[in-house]
Amino acid sequence: AQSVAQPEDQVNVAEGNPLTVKCTYSVSGNPYLFWYVQYPNRGLQFLLKYITGDNLVKGSYGFEAEFNKSQTSFHLKKPSALVSDSALYFCAVRESGTALIFGKGTTLSVSS
Amino acid sequence: DAGITQSPRHKVTETGTPVTLRCHQTENHRYMYWYRQDPGHGLRLIHYSYGVKDTDKGEVSDGYSVSRSKTEDFLLTLESATSSQTSVYFCAISESTTQETQYFGPGTRLLVL
């Protein structure tokens, strides 16, 4: 069965510092991996996805993620955090079919 | 929110009453989905549709039904609402499956008393 784990409920980082939000996955075949962000009282916004090819994926708002097949990870990163990056972040995986399997989410808090 | 609207945005209802949530898209995407979001669970798929009148169950479909009579509209019905169905409901759309990105609507916050 497909599954996604986001091991940290909350990540705290100071503005200007690099940030990492962790995600690991479990699938039996090739994974399709996604990151979404949710601001308070809003829907989910798509940030980036890995389908195939280059392991480093660049997305919206300066975010990037690195696909690591051996470690079954897809961590979200940003070189310099902004206070406005504070939000709830979801990792999701799809192996086949239609359903996205979501992690439980990680709250990112960026302090000024 | 990618041409997706949901109505109502907020609803309070009583246990045992029927409730229908509507999702409307202007993107002409083939696939539409209903998810629920609960603390500690992320988002979980309730039902999805792969075309007009073509629907299938997701992970948490018990107590829910759906209908899609037009490409642009996807309805989620709680036949007899229960307190366990208090949640935030999101509609999503995609052009196809597997590799395609799903885009989400703004959500409907439902409280069942």
Interface residues (C-beta under 8 A of the other chain):
Chain A: V4 Y32 F34 Y36 N41 R42 G43 L44 Q45 F46 K49 I51 F90 A92 R94 S96 G97 T98 A99 L100 F102 G103 K104 G105
Chain B: D1 I4 Y31 Y33 G40 H41 G42 L43 R44 L45 Y48 Y50 D56 G58 E59 F90 A92 T97 T98 Q99 T101 Q102 Y103 F104 G105 P106 G107
